[in-house]
Amino acid sequence: MKLQKILLSILVVTILSCSTESNDSSENPDSTDNTLIKKIIYNAGTDDEYSETYSYDGNKLISVDEGDGDKTIYTYENDLLIKEEHFLGGEVAAYTDIEYNSEEKVIKLTEFWLEGSGINGRIYEHKITYNNETITDVLHVKDSDTEFELWDTTTFYHENENISRIADDNGYELIFTYDDKNGIFKNIHQIEVLNLLSNSEFGAGIYSNTTNLTSFTEKDSNYPNGGGTETYIYTYNNMGYPETAIIKFEANDGGSEEDETVNYVY
């Protein structure tokens, strides 16, 4: 039930802090807490069951496997994540190269779309700049037979390490809210960079950081009846991490979908 833009939409990027190091929850500063999410199971025990399996090298995320050949692979150079590859049906459909400045801040993402993506030869080039309270992504796009052209500019707002709002200059907007518990992804190395990559058309959706997403609202001023809001209702284990969730969806046109259940395995 991820809310995604259509196939030709931008790669929404989110940097949630100036550092690329992983963060601990302010609620639980104990640095010995190395809890890592291993598996997320949706609609367990039903005909609609599917899952995401997370694999690591230490606390570096190296893959998210959705089954049937659909997975995301992460490549590191020393401690820096430098490449993300998206597989569909066992074939690489797209990949993203990640560039840093001397302070190890991400300054450029270049997303290459291959044959399996359905738009072979497309390239998205994101140039990232940092402001006092916001982050800006200027996106240029080209196809195999064209030159780069400006697509749009997106501004990111955040509170602490969590994204609060994303808005582009075409009227598209995402709004996020969070709980105050331990985030399921909080101990993963370079979680901020994984957040930054999460809204690509392919790959894993790792939106939250130190705490957990409780609502995700999609709006588009050009299509006021499109989009909607996902709401997450959690139960927590004795360490304050989500154990289960119910995801409810209500569309902006008043429609709804059947609730989705989620189990978290650490």
N, C-alpha and C positions, 0 to 999 in steps of 0.2 A: 504493500500500500504506500510505497514511497511517492511523495508528490514530486514529479519531475516536469521540467519543461519539455516541449515537443522536441523531436530529433534534431531540428536545426537550431535549437536555442543555444544560448551561450553556455559555456562552462562556468557555472557560478562558483566563485572561489571565496574561501573564507580563511583569513588568517586571524587567529584569536589572541595572539600576543606577539610581542616583539621578539621573544626568544623562540628557538626551535627545540629547546629541551622540553621533556615531558614534565608535567606538573602534578603535585599532590593536592588533594582536596584540602581546602582551608579548614574543613570540619574535622579532618583526621590527618594531622601533620606527621603521624608516625611513619618515618621513612622505611621501616621494615615491612610495611604493607606492600607486597608485590603481587597482589591479586590481578590476574589477567583473564579476560573473557576468552573462553575456548570454543563455545558454540552457542548460537542463538537459534531456537527452534520455533517456528511459526505454526500455529494450528495443529499442535501435536495430537496424534491419534485420530486425525480426520483424513478424508480423501484429499484435502487441500494442504497437507503437511509439506513444508519445505524448510531448509535450514541453511545456515552459514557457518562454516568451520574455520576458525582462526588458528594459524600456525605461527610460531615465533622462533627467533634465534635470540635467546635471552629475553629481553623485553622489546626487541625489534620485531614488528609485524612483518612477516615475509609472504604471507598469502591469506586470502579469504576465498574459500571454495564454496560455491553454491550448488555444485553437482552438475552432472550432465555436460561436463566440459566448460562450464561457465565459472570463471574464477578471475581473481586479481592477484598479480605477482608484483612484489616490491623489491627493488634493487638498491643496495647501499654502496657508497664509497666511503670507507672508514665509518664514521658515525652519521653521515648525511645521506638521506634518502634522495636518490638522483633520478629514479625512473619508476614509473608505474605502467604495467602492461595489463590490458583487459582481454580476456579470452572468451569467445562465444563458441560453444560447440567444439572446443578443443583447439580453435584457431585464433591467433592474435587478431583482434578486430580494431584495436586502437592502442596507442601508447602515449605517455606524456613524459617529456624531459623536463627536469627541474633545475634551475640555475639559482645560485646564491651570490651575495656580495661578500666582502671581506669580513663582515660581522655575522655571517651565516644566516642572514635573512633571505627568504625567497624573494627574488626580484623579477623572475621570468618563468612562465610555464609555456611550453610549446606542445600542443596536442596534435598528434598525427592520426588521421582516420584512414584505415586500410579497407581492403575490399569487403571484408566481413562486416564492416560497419554500415554498409549500404550507400555510403557517399565516399567512395575511394578517392584519395588525393586531396581531401580537405585538410587544411591546417588552421588551427586556432592559436594565435599568439597573444599571450596575456602579459602585460607589463604592469608590475605591482609597485605602488609607491605608498609610503607611510606618512600619515599626518598626525597631529596631536591626539585626536580622538577618533579618527576614521582611517580606513585603508581604501585605496582606490585601485581598481583594475581597469585598465584601458585595453580593450579587445580589438584586435585586427584579424581578419579572416581572409583566406584565399583558397581557391580551388586549383586543380592541377594546371589549368590553362588561363589563370588570371593572376593579377598582382594583389598584394595585400591591400585591403580597404578597411577603414574604421567601421566596426560593427556597433559597439556601444561602450558606455562607461558605467561601471558599477561601483557603488559606495557601500562599505561594510561598517556597521556600528556594533560595538561589543561592550559588555559589562564584565569586568574581571576577565576570565579566560573564555567566557562563553559568548558566542555571537548572539546579538539581540535582534538585528534587523539587517536585511540586504535590500537595496533599492537600485534599479538601473534607470537610465534616462529615457527609457521607452515605456515607463509606467508599470513595470513588473516589480513585485515586492514579496519578500518572505519575512515573516515575523516569528520569533522563537521565544518560548518560555521554558524555565527549568525548575527542578526541585532543589533541595539543599542537601541531598545525600551523596554518597560516593558514586562517582560516574563510572559506568561499566568500562570505559576506555581510558580512564584517567592515568593508569600506570604504563601505558604504551609509549615507547620512545617516539619522540617527535610527533606527538598527537596533534599539535597545531598544524603541521604540514599535511597530515592525513585529513584533518578537517578542511584544509584548503582544497584538497582534491575531491571532496566527497560528492559534489553535485555534477560531476561529469556524466555524460549520458550512459557510460559504462562504468563498471567497478563498484566497489563497496560504498555504501552511504554511512560514513562515520561522522555524524554531525556534532555530537555532544563532546564535551571536554572534561572538566573536573566534576561536573554534576550531570544530571540526566534530563533529556528533553521531555517536557510535559505537554507541549503543544507546538504545532508547526502549521502556520497559516500561509496559504498562497493566494495572492491577489494580483489582478491585472486590470488596470484602468481601461484597457482596450476591450476587455471581455469581462464585464462586471459579474456575469453569472458563472464564469469559469472558476476553477480552483475550489478551495475549501479549507477545512481545518481538521487535522489529525490531533486527537487528544489521547495521552498515555496515562493510564491509571496503574500504579505499581503496587506490588507487595515487596518487602525487603527482607534480606536474611539478617542474621545477628551481627554482621559486620557493616550493615547499612548499605549494601549493594542490592540492586534490583534482583529479585528472584523470579517474579512473573510480571506480566503486564497485560492489560486489555487495551487495544487500540481501537478507538471509535473515530469514524469519519463522517463529517457533515459537509456537504457541498454548499457553495455560496448560492446556488439556485434552490436550496431547501432540501435537496435529495440527500440520501445517506447510503452507506454500505453496511454489510454485515460486519459485526465486530470481529477483530482478529486477536487471537491469543498468542502470547509470547512466553517462552521459557528461556532463562539465562543459565548457562552452565560455565563454571569457573574451574 
